């Protein structure tokens, strides 16, 4: 761990990453970066940097789990993949999604 004494600088760096994400993504992030959110971004970022790092994020709806994870993965230069569920989503769609993401990860050497 590295202690960060200048919190304003850290907020500025995270805001720069969020601006960069918003320029490259169709889904814009408009996050209010209070200290708890920043701490969660740091935790998620640390987990993503670990080999085989994974996490189960729990919380009430609207607490920012998805947005903070998207921002942390963008900071790590990873691509996010999210399954889009519908009432017609079944085992064959699941297999196609898994096949697509594994091909992307294995053949294209992407994160």
C-alpha positions as CSV (number, residue, x, y, z in Angstrom):
1,X,0.0,0.0,0.0
2,X,1.1,3.5,-0.6
3,X,-0.1,6.3,1.7
4,X,-1.6,9.3,-0.2
5,X,-1.3,12.5,1.7
6,X,-2.8,14.8,-0.9
7,X,-6.4,13.9,-1.2
8,X,-7.2,16.8,-3.6
9,X,-4.6,15.5,-6.0
10,X,-6.1,12.0,-5.8
11,X,-9.5,13.3,-6.5
12,X,-8.1,15.3,-9.5
13,X,-6.4,12.1,-10.9
14,X,-9.6,10.1,-10.5
15,X,-11.6,12.9,-12.2
16,X,-9.2,12.9,-15.1
17,X,-9.8,9.2,-15.5
18,X,-13.5,9.7,-15.3
19,X,-13.3,12.5,-18.0
20,X,-11.3,10.1,-20.2
21,X,-13.8,7.4,-19.7
22,X,-16.6,9.8,-20.6
23,X,-14.8,10.7,-23.9
24,X,-14.5,7.1,-25.0
25,X,-17.7,5.6,-23.7
26,X,-21.3,6.1,-24.8
27,X,-22.5,5.6,-21.2
28,X,-21.3,8.7,-19.3
29,X,-20.3,8.5,-15.7
30,X,-21.3,11.5,-13.5
31,X,-20.0,10.5,-10.1
32,X,-19.7,12.6,-7.0
33,X,-16.3,11.5,-5.6
34,X,-16.8,11.7,-1.8
35,X,-14.2,9.9,0.4
36,X,-16.1,6.6,0.7
37,X,-16.4,6.3,-3.1
38,X,-12.7,7.1,-3.6
39,X,-11.8,4.4,-1.0
40,X,-14.0,1.9,-2.9
41,X,-12.4,2.8,-6.2
42,X,-8.9,2.3,-4.6
43,X,-10.0,-1.1,-3.2
44,X,-11.5,-2.3,-6.6
45,X,-8.3,-1.1,-8.4
46,X,-6.1,-3.0,-6.0
47,X,-8.1,-6.1,-6.5
48,X,-8.0,-5.8,-10.3
49,X,-4.2,-5.5,-10.2
50,X,-3.8,-8.8,-8.5
51,X,-3.3,-11.9,-10.5
52,X,-6.7,-13.7,-10.8
53,X,-8.2,-10.9,-8.7
54,X,-11.9,-10.9,-8.3
55,X,-14.5,-9.5,-5.9
56,X,-18.1,-9.8,-5.0
57,X,-19.5,-6.4,-4.5
58,X,-22.6,-6.2,-2.3
59,X,-24.9,-3.2,-1.6
60,X,-28.3,-1.7,-2.1
61,X,-29.3,-0.6,-5.6
62,X,-28.0,2.7,-6.6
63,X,-24.9,2.6,-4.3
64,X,-22.5,2.8,-7.2
65,X,-21.1,-0.7,-7.4
66,X,-21.3,-0.8,-11.2
67,X,-20.1,2.7,-11.9
68,X,-17.1,2.5,-9.5
69,X,-16.2,-0.9,-11.0
70,X,-16.3,0.5,-14.6
71,X,-14.2,3.5,-13.5
72,X,-11.6,1.3,-11.7
73,X,-11.4,-1.1,-14.7
74,X,-10.9,1.9,-17.1
75,X,-8.1,3.1,-14.8
76,X,-6.5,-0.4,-15.1
77,X,-7.0,-0.2,-18.9
78,X,-9.3,-3.2,-18.9
79,X,-12.5,-3.7,-20.9
80,X,-15.7,-4.4,-19.1
81,X,-18.1,-7.0,-20.4
82,X,-21.7,-7.0,-19.1
83,X,-24.4,-9.5,-19.9
84,X,-27.6,-7.9,-21.1
85,X,-30.4,-9.9,-19.7
86,X,-33.8,-10.1,-21.3
87,X,-36.8,-12.3,-21.0
88,X,-35.5,-14.3,-24.0
89,X,-32.1,-14.8,-22.5
90,X,-31.4,-18.5,-22.0
91,X,-28.6,-21.1,-22.0
92,X,-27.8,-20.7,-25.7
93,X,-27.4,-16.9,-25.2
94,X,-25.2,-17.6,-22.1
95,X,-23.0,-19.9,-24.2
96,X,-22.6,-17.3,-26.9
97,X,-21.7,-14.6,-24.4
98,X,-19.1,-16.8,-22.7
99,X,-17.7,-17.8,-26.1
100,X,-17.5,-14.2,-27.2
101,X,-15.7,-13.0,-24.1
102,X,-13.3,-16.0,-24.0
103,X,-12.4,-15.4,-27.7
104,X,-11.8,-11.7,-27.0
105,X,-9.6,-12.5,-24.0
106,X,-7.7,-15.4,-25.6
107,X,-7.3,-14.6,-29.3
108,X,-7.2,-10.8,-29.2
109,X,-5.0,-10.8,-26.0
110,X,-7.3,-8.3,-24.3
111,X,-8.0,-7.9,-20.6
